[in-house]
Amino acid sequence: MLFSERIRTLRREQGLLQRELARAIGVDVPMYSRYEHGDRLPKRGQVVKLARLFHVDANQLVAMWLADVAMNAIGHDPMSARAAELLRERLDADYVAPMPEEMSPVVESVAPPAEVSQPEPAVDPLIIKAAEVDASRRTLLHQLGTMPLYLAGDARQMMGQIPDQSIDCIVTTPPYWSLRQYKTESISHATIEDFTNELLRVMAEAYRVLRPEGSLWLNLSDFYSDRSMMAFPWRVVIKMLDLQGWTLRNDVVWNKSQGHFETANDHLRNAHEFVFHLVKGANYYFDEEQARTGGHHLGEGGVMPVDVWSIAPERSSIERYRVSPERMVAFPILATCPRDGIVLDPFCGTGTTCKVAYDLNRRSIGIDINPDRIAFASGRIEQKPLSLF
């Protein structure tokens, strides 16, 4: 098989590990191994990612992949030779041959200069994959007990101390673009592109620290720029799917109409945000019983909740600051974090995620760049007897 042999050769020549490549394209090691042995074929987008990782021509690698796709379809059929012949005839018919030199029309005008192809802009490798660090420097969990562990600092830097594949569930609301001017958020870049890229770097760390069976629940809101909605949530999530290998399980609409007082005179009032449920592969942890019984947090106890959650935002004593509703945080933890699991919120603010995790007998880590919010979050926890964990 052309494709499988090629990627196996490239990996060995470049001294890469199967687990590194598997993680980069969003599959587990056994699945990647099947790609190299020709037992399975990846998706086209994963082939393009592999080309980038190997620093080879993506078109050539995709062509090899297409050849293997065709062979898989017809290779073992008695009519495969005839099918290949028909395919070749069709390809030849569609091919436009260059005009022979003796038949070319004479052109007296000066030919325009040849176009110089512009290289594609480089993608920051830290957006695709978190930086590799010696395991001896990722010792943060040594500090984790039954009480939430709160850390004041930049989200990406603090997450760099967390060991690989050690977190069961991440529930977080990154900073709003509209609040970047107040300089109290860990992402405060001046341009939308830089803002997006910095969030993607944090999500690359999230992918690294999350267990293979873990879940990420990412709450994102849209905003206007030059009188146009920017589709910011989808810009971020599509790049997470294409570049980082996430799998999207649900795009939940958080209906905030109750208690939402946005004023508008030339467009409809915006009364919703998105909560994206993202995982690393097919074998993620999901407790159906807890999802059904825990659905009462969403007003639907006993049945599997739908993907529209009507929950009013909770009030905050902090100016221009919203607190995530405890009801909205409780369901992801109940459904996708086992009882002995660890919950992470890299933008924890006043600590709602960690408080709910603690109330539900899960260990947790909260990170925020604002030390005042960390102090506020710590004050929300009432210590329980150790036997509860």
TORKOL-4160 file (C-alpha; in steps of 0.2 Angstrom, whole numbers, padded with zeros to 4 digits, m for minus):
389
<pt num="1" X="0000" Y="0000" Z="0000"/>
<pt num="2" X="0008" Y="0016" Z="m0006"/>
<pt num="3" X="0001" Y="0027" Z="0008"/>
<pt num="4" X="0004" Y="0016" Z="0023"/>
<pt num="5" X="0022" Y="0012" Z="0017"/>
<pt num="6" X="0026" Y="0030" Z="0015"/>
<pt num="7" X="0021" Y="0036" Z="0032"/>
<pt num="8" X="0029" Y="0021" Z="0040"/>
<pt num="9" X="0045" Y="0026" Z="0031"/>
<pt num="10" X="0044" Y="0044" Z="0035"/>
<pt num="11" X="0041" Y="0041" Z="0053"/>
<pt num="12" X="0056" Y="0030" Z="0055"/>
<pt num="13" X="0067" Y="0041" Z="0045"/>
<pt num="14" X="0063" Y="0056" Z="0056"/>
<pt num="15" X="0064" Y="0047" Z="0072"/>
<pt num="16" X="0046" Y="0050" Z="0077"/>
<pt num="17" X="0035" Y="0040" Z="0088"/>
<pt num="18" X="0018" Y="0032" Z="0084"/>
<pt num="19" X="0010" Y="0040" Z="0100"/>
<pt num="20" X="0016" Y="0057" Z="0095"/>
<pt num="21" X="0008" Y="0056" Z="0078"/>
<pt num="22" X="m0007" Y="0048" Z="0084"/>
<pt num="23" X="m0010" Y="0062" Z="0097"/>
<pt num="24" X="m0007" Y="0075" Z="0084"/>
<pt num="25" X="m0020" Y="0069" Z="0072"/>
<pt num="26" X="m0033" Y="0064" Z="0086"/>
<pt num="27" X="m0032" Y="0045" Z="0086"/>
<pt num="28" X="m0026" Y="0032" Z="0098"/>
<pt num="29" X="m0010" Y="0022" Z="0095"/>
<pt num="30" X="m0018" Y="0006" Z="0090"/>
<pt num="31" X="m0028" Y="0015" Z="0076"/>
<pt num="32" X="m0012" Y="0024" Z="0070"/>
<pt num="33" X="m0003" Y="0008" Z="0069"/>
<pt num="34" X="m0017" Y="0001" Z="0058"/>
<pt num="35" X="m0014" Y="0016" Z="0046"/>
<pt num="36" X="0004" Y="0011" Z="0045"/>
<pt num="37" X="0000" Y="m0007" Z="0041"/>
<pt num="38" X="m0013" Y="m0003" Z="0028"/>
<pt num="39" X="m0027" Y="m0010" Z="0039"/>
<pt num="40" X="m0037" Y="0006" Z="0040"/>
<pt num="41" X="m0036" Y="0023" Z="0031"/>
<pt num="42" X="m0037" Y="0040" Z="0039"/>
<pt num="43" X="m0048" Y="0054" Z="0034"/>
<pt num="44" X="m0041" Y="0066" Z="0021"/>
<pt num="45" X="m0039" Y="0080" Z="0034"/>
<pt num="46" X="m0028" Y="0069" Z="0044"/>
<pt num="47" X="m0018" Y="0065" Z="0029"/>
<pt num="48" X="m0015" Y="0084" Z="0027"/>
<pt num="49" X="m0010" Y="0085" Z="0045"/>
<pt num="50" X="0003" Y="0071" Z="0043"/>
<pt num="51" X="0010" Y="0079" Z="0028"/>
<pt num="52" X="0013" Y="0095" Z="0039"/>
<pt num="53" X="0021" Y="0085" Z="0053"/>
<pt num="54" X="0032" Y="0076" Z="0041"/>
<pt num="55" X="0036" Y="0092" Z="0032"/>
<pt num="56" X="0032" Y="0084" Z="0015"/>
<pt num="57" X="0021" Y="0089" Z="0000"/>
<pt num="58" X="0003" Y="0087" Z="0005"/>
<pt num="59" X="m0003" Y="0084" Z="m0013"/>
<pt num="60" X="0009" Y="0070" Z="m0015"/>
<pt num="61" X="0004" Y="0061" Z="0001"/>
<pt num="62" X="m0015" Y="0064" Z="m0003"/>
<pt num="63" X="m0012" Y="0056" Z="m0020"/>
<pt num="64" X="m0004" Y="0041" Z="m0012"/>
<pt num="65" X="m0019" Y="0040" Z="0000"/>
<pt num="66" X="m0032" Y="0042" Z="m0014"/>
<pt num="67" X="m0023" Y="0027" Z="m0023"/>
<pt num="68" X="m0025" Y="0017" Z="m0008"/>
<pt num="69" X="m0043" Y="0022" Z="m0006"/>
<pt num="70" X="m0046" Y="0016" Z="m0024"/>
<pt num="71" X="m0037" Y="0000" Z="m0021"/>
<pt num="72" X="m0047" Y="m0004" Z="m0005"/>
<pt num="73" X="m0063" Y="m0001" Z="m0015"/>
<pt num="74" X="m0058" Y="m0013" Z="m0030"/>
<pt num="75" X="m0043" Y="m0022" Z="m0026"/>
<pt num="76" X="m0051" Y="m0039" Z="m0021"/>
<pt num="77" X="m0065" Y="m0039" Z="m0033"/>
<pt num="78" X="m0064" Y="m0050" Z="m0049"/>
<pt num="79" X="m0068" Y="m0035" Z="m0060"/>
<pt num="80" X="m0054" Y="m0025" Z="m0052"/>
<pt num="81" X="m0043" Y="m0025" Z="m0068"/>
<pt num="82" X="m0057" Y="m0019" Z="m0079"/>
<pt num="83" X="m0062" Y="m0006" Z="m0066"/>
<pt num="84" X="m0045" Y="0001" Z="m0066"/>
<pt num="85" X="m0045" Y="0001" Z="m0085"/>
<pt num="86" X="m0061" Y="0011" Z="m0085"/>
<pt num="87" X="m0054" Y="0023" Z="m0072"/>
<pt num="88" X="m0039" Y="0026" Z="m0082"/>
<pt num="89" X="m0049" Y="0029" Z="m0097"/>
<pt num="90" X="m0060" Y="0042" Z="m0088"/>
<pt num="91" X="m0044" Y="0050" Z="m0081"/>
<pt num="92" X="m0036" Y="0051" Z="m0098"/>
<pt num="93" X="m0052" Y="0059" Z="m0105"/>
<pt num="94" X="m0053" Y="0072" Z="m0092"/>
<pt num="95" X="m0034" Y="0076" Z="m0094"/>
<pt num="96" X="m0031" Y="0091" Z="m0105"/>
<pt num="97" X="m0014" Y="0089" Z="m0114"/>
<pt num="98" X="m0003" Y="0104" Z="m0117"/>
<pt num="99" X="m0004" Y="0110" Z="m0135"/>
<pt num="100" X="0011" Y="0104" Z="m0146"/>
<pt num="101" X="0025" Y="0117" Z="m0149"/>
<pt num="102" X="0023" Y="0117" Z="m0168"/>
<pt num="103" X="0004" Y="0120" Z="m0166"/>
<pt num="104" X="0006" Y="0134" Z="m0153"/>
<pt num="105" X="m0001" Y="0151" Z="m0159"/>
<pt num="106" X="0012" Y="0165" Z="m0162"/>
<pt num="107" X="0010" Y="0178" Z="m0149"/>
<pt num="108" X="0020" Y="0194" Z="m0152"/>
<pt num="109" X="0016" Y="0203" Z="m0136"/>
<pt num="110" X="0027" Y="0201" Z="m0122"/>
<pt num="111" X="0022" Y="0188" Z="m0110"/>
<pt num="112" X="0017" Y="0193" Z="m0092"/>
<pt num="113" X="0029" Y="0188" Z="m0079"/>
<pt num="114" X="0026" Y="0172" Z="m0071"/>
<pt num="115" X="0017" Y="0172" Z="m0055"/>
<pt num="116" X="0027" Y="0169" Z="m0040"/>
<pt num="117" X="0017" Y="0157" Z="m0028"/>
<pt num="118" X="0016" Y="0164" Z="m0011"/>
<pt num="119" X="0020" Y="0152" Z="0003"/>
<pt num="120" X="0005" Y="0147" Z="0015"/>
<pt num="121" X="0007" Y="0156" Z="0031"/>
<pt num="122" X="0015" Y="0145" Z="0044"/>
<pt num="123" X="0004" Y="0139" Z="0058"/>
<pt num="124" X="0012" Y="0141" Z="0075"/>
<pt num="125" X="0016" Y="0123" Z="0081"/>
<pt num="126" X="0010" Y="0127" Z="0098"/>
<pt num="127" X="m0007" Y="0129" Z="0091"/>
<pt num="128" X="m0007" Y="0111" Z="0084"/>
<pt num="129" X="0002" Y="0103" Z="0098"/>
<pt num="130" X="0008" Y="0108" Z="0116"/>
<pt num="131" X="0026" Y="0110" Z="0119"/>
<pt num="132" X="0035" Y="0094" Z="0125"/>
<pt num="133" X="0042" Y="0095" Z="0142"/>
<pt num="134" X="0052" Y="0083" Z="0153"/>
<pt num="135" X="0040" Y="0074" Z="0164"/>
<pt num="136" X="0050" Y="0079" Z="0179"/>
<pt num="137" X="0043" Y="0097" Z="0177"/>
<pt num="138" X="0025" Y="0092" Z="0176"/>
<pt num="139" X="0022" Y="0088" Z="0195"/>
<pt num="140" X="0007" Y="0099" Z="0199"/>
<pt num="141" X="m0004" Y="0085" Z="0204"/>
<pt num="142" X="0008" Y="0081" Z="0218"/>
<pt num="143" X="0000" Y="0096" Z="0227"/>
<pt num="144" X="m0018" Y="0090" Z="0224"/>
<pt num="145" X="m0028" Y="0084" Z="0238"/>
<pt num="146" X="m0047" Y="0084" Z="0241"/>
<pt num="147" X="m0049" Y="0102" Z="0242"/>
<pt num="148" X="m0049" Y="0112" Z="0225"/>
<pt num="149" X="m0031" Y="0118" Z="0220"/>
<pt num="150" X="m0032" Y="0136" Z="0215"/>
<pt num="151" X="m0017" Y="0144" Z="0205"/>
<pt num="152" X="m0015" Y="0162" Z="0201"/>
<pt num="153" X="m0006" Y="0164" Z="0184"/>
<pt num="154" X="m0007" Y="0162" Z="0165"/>
<pt num="155" X="m0018" Y="0147" Z="0160"/>
<pt num="156" X="m0006" Y="0140" Z="0147"/>
<pt num="157" X="0010" Y="0142" Z="0158"/>
<pt num="158" X="0001" Y="0134" Z="0173"/>
<pt num="159" X="m0006" Y="0120" Z="0163"/>
<pt num="160" X="0012" Y="0116" Z="0157"/>
<pt num="161" X="0015" Y="0109" Z="0175"/>
<pt num="162" X="0001" Y="0096" Z="0173"/>
<pt num="163" X="0006" Y="0079" Z="0168"/>
<pt num="164" X="0001" Y="0072" Z="0151"/>
<pt num="165" X="m0016" Y="0063" Z="0151"/>
<pt num="166" X="m0020" Y="0066" Z="0169"/>
<pt num="167" X="m0036" Y="0076" Z="0169"/>
<pt num="168" X="m0054" Y="0068" Z="0167"/>
<pt num="169" X="m0065" Y="0083" Z="0163"/>
<pt num="170" X="m0062" Y="0101" Z="0158"/>
<pt num="171" X="m0076" Y="0114" Z="0160"/>
<pt num="172" X="m0072" Y="0131" Z="0156"/>
<pt num="173" X="m0077" Y="0148" Z="0150"/>
<pt num="174" X="m0063" Y="0158" Z="0142"/>
<pt num="175" X="m0062" Y="0177" Z="0143"/>
<pt num="176" X="m0074" Y="0187" Z="0132"/>
<pt num="177" X="m0066" Y="0197" Z="0118"/>
<pt num="178" X="m0076" Y="0212" Z="0124"/>
<pt num="179" X="m0068" Y="0212" Z="0141"/>
<pt num="180" X="m0050" Y="0211" Z="0135"/>
<pt num="181" X="m0048" Y="0230" Z="0137"/>
<pt num="182" X="m0049" Y="0229" Z="0156"/>
<pt num="183" X="m0032" Y="0220" Z="0157"/>
<pt num="184" X="m0039" Y="0207" Z="0170"/>
<pt num="185" X="m0040" Y="0192" Z="0158"/>
<pt num="186" X="m0026" Y="0180" Z="0153"/>
<pt num="187" X="m0030" Y="0183" Z="0135"/>
<pt num="188" X="m0031" Y="0201" Z="0131"/>
<pt num="189" X="m0023" Y="0203" Z="0113"/>
<pt num="190" X="m0028" Y="0218" Z="0102"/>
<pt num="191" X="m0033" Y="0208" Z="0087"/>
<pt num="192" X="m0046" Y="0194" Z="0084"/>
<pt num="193" X="m0033" Y="0183" Z="0076"/>
<pt num="194" X="m0020" Y="0184" Z="0090"/>
<pt num="195" X="m0035" Y="0182" Z="0103"/>
<pt num="196" X="m0040" Y="0166" Z="0094"/>
<pt num="197" X="m0023" Y="0159" Z="0092"/>
<pt num="198" X="m0019" Y="0162" Z="0110"/>
<pt num="199" X="m0035" Y="0153" Z="0115"/>
<pt num="200" X="m0030" Y="0139" Z="0103"/>
<pt num="201" X="m0013" Y="0137" Z="0112"/>
<pt num="202" X="m0022" Y="0134" Z="0128"/>
<pt num="203" X="m0034" Y="0121" Z="0120"/>
<pt num="204" X="m0018" Y="0112" Z="0113"/>
<pt num="205" X="m0013" Y="0111" Z="0132"/>
<pt num="206" X="m0030" Y="0105" Z="0136"/>
<pt num="207" X="m0029" Y="0091" Z="0123"/>
<pt num="208" X="m0012" Y="0086" Z="0130"/>
<pt num="209" X="m0018" Y="0085" Z="0149"/>
<pt num="210" X="m0034" Y="0077" Z="0145"/>
<pt num="211" X="m0036" Y="0058" Z="0147"/>
<pt num="212" X="m0040" Y="0048" Z="0131"/>
<pt num="213" X="m0057" Y="0045" Z="0138"/>
<pt num="214" X="m0059" Y="0063" Z="0145"/>
<pt num="215" X="m0071" Y="0077" Z="0140"/>
<pt num="216" X="m0069" Y="0096" Z="0137"/>
<pt num="217" X="m0084" Y="0107" Z="0139"/>
<pt num="218" X="m0080" Y="0124" Z="0131"/>
<pt num="219" X="m0092" Y="0139" Z="0133"/>
<pt num="220" X="m0089" Y="0152" Z="0120"/>
<pt num="221" X="m0099" Y="0167" Z="0115"/>
<pt num="222" X="m0099" Y="0177" Z="0099"/>
<pt num="223" X="m0097" Y="0196" Z="0097"/>
<pt num="224" X="m0098" Y="0210" Z="0084"/>
<pt num="225" X="m0084" Y="0219" Z="0075"/>
<pt num="226" X="m0087" Y="0232" Z="0062"/>
<pt num="227" X="m0106" Y="0228" Z="0063"/>
<pt num="228" X="m0104" Y="0210" Z="0059"/>
<pt num="229" X="m0105" Y="0195" Z="0070"/>
<pt num="230" X="m0088" Y="0186" Z="0069"/>
<pt num="231" X="m0093" Y="0168" Z="0072"/>
<pt num="232" X="m0080" Y="0167" Z="0085"/>
<pt num="233" X="m0085" Y="0151" Z="0093"/>
<pt num="234" X="m0085" Y="0141" Z="0077"/>
<pt num="235" X="m0069" Y="0149" Z="0071"/>
<pt num="236" X="m0061" Y="0142" Z="0087"/>
<pt num="237" X="m0069" Y="0125" Z="0087"/>
<pt num="238" X="m0066" Y="0122" Z="0068"/>
<pt num="239" X="m0048" Y="0125" Z="0070"/>
<pt num="240" X="m0048" Y="0113" Z="0085"/>
<pt num="241" X="m0055" Y="0100" Z="0075"/>
<pt num="242" X="m0044" Y="0103" Z="0059"/>
<pt num="243" X="m0028" Y="0106" Z="0068"/>
<pt num="244" X="m0028" Y="0098" Z="0085"/>
<pt num="245" X="m0038" Y="0082" Z="0082"/>
<pt num="246" X="m0053" Y="0085" Z="0093"/>
<pt num="247" X="m0070" Y="0076" Z="0090"/>
<pt num="248" X="m0086" Y="0087" Z="0093"/>
<pt num="249" X="m0100" Y="0077" Z="0101"/>
<pt num="250" X="m0112" Y="0092" Z="0104"/>
<pt num="251" X="m0114" Y="0110" Z="0101"/>
<pt num="252" X="m0126" Y="0115" Z="0115"/>
<pt num="253" X="m0135" Y="0131" Z="0114"/>
<pt num="254" X="m0136" Y="0140" Z="0131"/>
<pt num="255" X="m0152" Y="0150" Z="0131"/>
<pt num="256" X="m0149" Y="0165" Z="0142"/>
<pt num="257" X="m0166" Y="0174" Z="0139"/>
<pt num="258" X="m0171" Y="0174" Z="0157"/>
<pt num="259" X="m0163" Y="0188" Z="0165"/>
<pt num="260" X="m0154" Y="0194" Z="0149"/>
<pt num="261" X="m0155" Y="0213" Z="0146"/>
<pt num="262" X="m0145" Y="0217" Z="0131"/>
<pt num="263" X="m0151" Y="0232" Z="0122"/>
<pt num="264" X="m0151" Y="0232" Z="0103"/>
<pt num="265" X="m0159" Y="0244" Z="0090"/>
<pt num="266" X="m0154" Y="0236" Z="0073"/>
<pt num="267" X="m0152" Y="0218" Z="0076"/>
<pt num="268" X="m0161" Y="0204" Z="0087"/>
<pt num="269" X="m0155" Y="0203" Z="0105"/>
<pt num="270" X="m0142" Y="0190" Z="0107"/>
<pt num="271" X="m0148" Y="0178" Z="0121"/>
<pt num="272" X="m0137" Y="0163" Z="0118"/>
<pt num="273" X="m0120" Y="0156" Z="0119"/>
<pt num="274" X="m0112" Y="0139" Z="0114"/>
<pt num="275" X="m0106" Y="0125" Z="0125"/>
<pt num="276" X="m0096" Y="0113" Z="0115"/>
<pt num="277" X="m0093" Y="0095" Z="0121"/>
<pt num="278" X="m0077" Y="0089" Z="0113"/>
<pt num="279" X="m0067" Y="0073" Z="0116"/>
<pt num="280" X="m0051" Y="0065" Z="0110"/>
<pt num="281" X="m0058" Y="0049" Z="0102"/>
<pt num="282" X="m0073" Y="0037" Z="0101"/>
<pt num="283" X="m0070" Y="0029" Z="0118"/>
<pt num="284" X="m0074" Y="0043" Z="0130"/>
<pt num="285" X="m0082" Y="0042" Z="0147"/>
<pt num="286" X="m0100" Y="0045" Z="0147"/>
<pt num="287" X="m0111" Y="0040" Z="0162"/>
<pt num="288" X="m0129" Y="0038" Z="0154"/>
<pt num="289" X="m0137" Y="0035" Z="0170"/>
<pt num="290" X="m0129" Y="0050" Z="0178"/>
<pt num="291" X="m0134" Y="0060" Z="0162"/>
<pt num="292" X="m0152" Y="0055" Z="0164"/>
<pt num="293" X="m0154" Y="0057" Z="0182"/>
<pt num="294" X="m0142" Y="0073" Z="0183"/>
<pt num="295" X="m0153" Y="0081" Z="0170"/>
<pt num="296" X="m0163" Y="0089" Z="0183"/>
<pt num="297" X="m0150" Y="0102" Z="0184"/>
<pt num="298" X="m0156" Y="0106" Z="0166"/>
<pt num="299" X="m0175" Y="0104" Z="0170"/>
<pt num="300" X="m0176" Y="0087" Z="0162"/>
<pt num="301" X="m0173" Y="0074" Z="0176"/>
<pt num="302" X="m0175" Y="0056" Z="0170"/>
<pt num="303" X="m0173" Y="0058" Z="0151"/>
<pt num="304" X="m0157" Y="0062" Z="0141"/>
<pt num="305" X="m0156" Y="0081" Z="0141"/>
<pt num="306" X="m0158" Y="0090" Z="0124"/>
<pt num="307" X="m0144" Y="0102" Z="0117"/>
<pt num="308" X="m0153" Y="0118" Z="0121"/>
<pt num="309" X="m0151" Y="0123" Z="0140"/>
<pt num="310" X="m0162" Y="0137" Z="0146"/>
<pt num="311" X="m0153" Y="0143" Z="0162"/>
<pt num="312" X="m0152" Y="0161" Z="0168"/>
<pt num="313" X="m0135" Y="0168" Z="0171"/>
<pt num="314" X="m0130" Y="0171" Z="0189"/>
<pt num="315" X="m0127" Y="0188" Z="0196"/>
<pt num="316" X="m0110" Y="0193" Z="0201"/>
<pt num="317" X="m0104" Y="0207" Z="0213"/>
<pt num="318" X="m0089" Y="0210" Z="0201"/>
<pt num="319" X="m0092" Y="0224" Z="0188"/>
<pt num="320" X="m0094" Y="0218" Z="0170"/>
<pt num="321" X="m0091" Y="0200" Z="0176"/>
<pt num="322" X="m0103" Y="0185" Z="0174"/>
<pt num="323" X="m0103" Y="0169" Z="0185"/>
<pt num="324" X="m0106" Y="0153" Z="0177"/>
<pt num="325" X="m0122" Y="0145" Z="0183"/>
<pt num="326" X="m0119" Y="0130" Z="0195"/>
<pt num="327" X="m0133" Y="0121" Z="0186"/>
<pt num="328" X="m0124" Y="0122" Z="0169"/>
<pt num="329" X="m0108" Y="0116" Z="0176"/>
<pt num="330" X="m0115" Y="0102" Z="0186"/>
<pt num="331" X="m0121" Y="0092" Z="0172"/>
<pt num="332" X="m0105" Y="0090" Z="0162"/>
<pt num="333" X="m0096" Y="0084" Z="0178"/>
<pt num="334" X="m0109" Y="0072" Z="0183"/>
<pt num="335" X="m0110" Y="0064" Z="0165"/>
<pt num="336" X="m0092" Y="0064" Z="0160"/>
<pt num="337" X="m0081" Y="0064" Z="0175"/>
<pt num="338" X="m0080" Y="0048" Z="0186"/>
<pt num="339" X="m0081" Y="0049" Z="0204"/>
<pt num="340" X="m0063" Y="0048" Z="0207"/>
<pt num="341" X="m0059" Y="0059" Z="0193"/>
<pt num="342" X="m0051" Y="0076" Z="0192"/>
<pt num="343" X="m0059" Y="0092" Z="0185"/>
<pt num="344" X="m0049" Y="0107" Z="0177"/>
<pt num="345" X="m0055" Y="0125" Z="0174"/>
<pt num="346" X="m0040" Y="0135" Z="0166"/>
<pt num="347" X="m0051" Y="0151" Z="0167"/>
<pt num="348" X="m0059" Y="0148" Z="0183"/>
<pt num="349" X="m0063" Y="0166" Z="0188"/>
<pt num="350" X="m0073" Y="0165" Z="0205"/>
<pt num="351" X="m0072" Y="0146" Z="0205"/>
<pt num="352" X="m0089" Y="0140" Z="0201"/>
<pt num="353" X="m0082" Y="0124" Z="0192"/>
<pt num="354" X="m0071" Y="0120" Z="0206"/>
<pt num="355" X="m0085" Y="0123" Z="0219"/>
<pt num="356" X="m0097" Y="0112" Z="0210"/>
<pt num="357" X="m0084" Y="0098" Z="0207"/>
<pt num="358" X="m0081" Y="0099" Z="0226"/>
<pt num="359" X="m0099" Y="0098" Z="0230"/>
<pt num="360" X="m0100" Y="0083" Z="0219"/>
<pt num="361" X="m0085" Y="0074" Z="0227"/>
<pt num="362" X="m0073" Y="0077" Z="0213"/>
<pt num="363" X="m0055" Y="0084" Z="0215"/>
<pt num="364" X="m0052" Y="0100" Z="0205"/>
<pt num="365" X="m0039" Y="0112" Z="0199"/>
<pt num="366" X="m0044" Y="0131" Z="0195"/>
<pt num="367" X="m0032" Y="0143" Z="0186"/>
<pt num="368" X="m0035" Y="0162" Z="0184"/>
<pt num="369" X="m0023" Y="0176" Z="0181"/>
<pt num="370" X="m0032" Y="0187" Z="0193"/>
<pt num="371" X="m0026" Y="0184" Z="0211"/>
<pt num="372" X="m0042" Y="0193" Z="0218"/>
<pt num="373" X="m0053" Y="0180" Z="0210"/>
<pt num="374" X="m0043" Y="0166" Z="0216"/>
<pt num="375" X="m0045" Y="0172" Z="0234"/>
<pt num="376" X="m0064" Y="0174" Z="0231"/>
<pt num="377" X="m0065" Y="0157" Z="0224"/>
<pt num="378" X="m0056" Y="0149" Z="0239"/>
<pt num="379" X="m0068" Y="0157" Z="0251"/>
<pt num="380" X="m0083" Y="0148" Z="0243"/>
<pt num="381" X="m0077" Y="0131" Z="0248"/>
<pt num="382" X="m0083" Y="0123" Z="0265"/>
<pt num="383" X="m0072" Y="0109" Z="0269"/>
<pt num="384" X="m0080" Y="0092" Z="0270"/>
<pt num="385" X="m0074" Y="0076" Z="0280"/>
<pt num="386" X="m0061" Y="0067" Z="0270"/>
<pt num="387" X="m0072" Y="0051" Z="0270"/>
<pt num="388" X="m0083" Y="0059" Z="0257"/>
<pt num="389" X="m0069" Y="0057" Z="0244"/>
